[in-house]
Amino acid sequence: MTPDLGTPKKNRAWLMYLGGLGVIVVIAVVVTTLLPALGLAKPGNSGRAAVAAAADVDRVLSSAGSDYILFSTTLRVALVAHNNMVVANSGDVELDHLLGSVLDCYSAGREAWQAELENRWSPDTFADPEFWRAAHPLLKAPKLAPLTLNVVLEACRAQAARTLANAIKLANK
């Protein structure tokens, strides 16, 4: 006995159903990919607030005679703003990733500065570029060893500033 595979019309209906479902999935993927490029997926207010907080960190760090306490405080505010960011569309997702990279660079700078203030800066760890690549993979630390606090801080600030510029462009769309 052979199993009943149904009539050709039923088989054709299933194929049409699966084909239609496949077309819908392809259209959904294309539309969600193109939304940010078309300006239809703008980041929300919480994302813009997080960008403003990150820009404040950059302002504090790049000012002459910057203060560790002020830098650390503004960084914590930016981290809280980033954690409270509502991710509702693809623009928010992209902004979330950019801000994550920016804040990781600033966190690396705070870690370096704190080690220096606490007299824990040692050539075996903090002066080694591999330490920074392992602890903060998003940071592109200079490859020349031994590193100093100023070199690490400048590398953190420069990379964060470049990424922050992209985040500001996205937030202002």
N, C-alpha and C positions, 0 to 999 in steps of 0.2 A: 504494500500500500504506500502510496506517495502522499506526503502532507499537502493540504490545500493551501496554496500560496495566495489565494484570493483572486479576484478578477483583475484583468489588466487595468480597468478603470480605477480600482482601489490603489493599485501600485502607482499609477500615474498621479493620483491625488496626493499620495504620500510624498512623492518626488517633488510635486509642485509646492507642497507645504514646506518641506525642508529647503527647497530653493528660495522660497520667499523669506523664510527665516534667515537664511544666509545673507540675502540682499539687505535685510534690515540691519543685521549686525555690521556689515561692511559700511553702510551709510552712517550708522551711529559712531563707528570708529573714526571715519573721515571727518564728520562734523565736530566731534570733540577735539580732534587734532587741530582743526582749522579755527576753532573759536577764539583762542588768544590772538592768532595772526590777524583775524578780522576785527579785533577789538571788541568782541562780544562777550568775552569772559574777563571782565575787569576785576582786579582784587578788591575785596571789601574794605570797609573802614578799619577793621581791626588789623588788617595787613598793612594799611598805610600808617597806622599808629606804631606798629612794630618797626617799620622802615624809619619813621621819624626818631624813634628811640635809638636805633642803631646809628643813625646819622649824628645823634647827639654824642654817642660814644666816640665816633670818629673825630668830632669837633674837639672833645676834651683831650683825646690822645694826641692830636696834632698841634694843640696849642703849646706855646713856649712855656716851659716851667710847669708842665702838667703834674698833677697831684695824684698819687696812687689811690687815695681814699675816694676822691671824686671820680676817677676812672672806674674803680671797682663798683661804686654805687651806680653810676650810669649804665655800666655793663649789666648789673643785676636787674635794673629797670628794663633794659632791652630784652634780657632773657625772659622776664615775666611777660612782657608784651608779646614776645614770640610764642611762648607757651599758651597764652590766652587767645592767640590768633584763630579765628574761625576759618576753616578750610571748606569752602562751599562750592568752588568751581575750579576749573583747570588753571585759571590765572592765580588763584590763591595757592594752588599746589606748587606752581613754579616759583612764586614769591617765597613760599615756605622753604623750599630747597635753597634758594639764594640766601635767605636770611640765616639758615642753619650754617652755611659755609662762612658767612661773615662773622657770626657770633662765635664759631669755633676758633677762628683766627684771633679774635679779641680775647677769648678765654685762654688761648695759648700765651698771648702777651701778658695777661694778668698772672698766669702761672709763673712765667719767667720773672716778672717784676717782684712777685711775692717771694720767690726763692732768693732773689738778691737781697730783699729787705730783711729776710730771716737768716741771712748768712748761710744759706744752704746751697748756693751756687757752686757746683763742683765741676771741674773739667771732665770728670768721668761720665757725668750724666748730662747736665744742662748745656754744656759747651759742645756736646756731640750732636751733629745734625741728625744722626739716626734716632736719637731719643725723640726729637720733635716729629720726625716722620712716623714713628710708631705711636706716639701719644696723640698726635693730631694729624691724621692722614690727609685731611683736606688742606693743610698748610704746606706750602712749597718752601721748605726751609732752605737757606743757602747751603751749598754742599761743602764749603770751605770750613774746616775745623781749625782751631777751636772758635766757637761762637761766643760773642759777648752779649750782655743784656741789650745793649743798644742795637746790635745787628738783628737780634731776634725780634725786638719790638718793632723795628722799622720794617722787617719782612712781614710781620703780622699786620701792621697798619697798611702797608702798600697793597698786599693781596686783598685785605678786607675792603679797602677803598675802591679797588677795581670792581669787585663783586657788588659792593654797595651801589656803585654807579648804575649797574644793570638793574638792581632792585628798585632804585629810585625811578628809572625810566619806566619800568613795568608798573609801578604804583601810580605814576602820573598819567597813565593811558586813559 
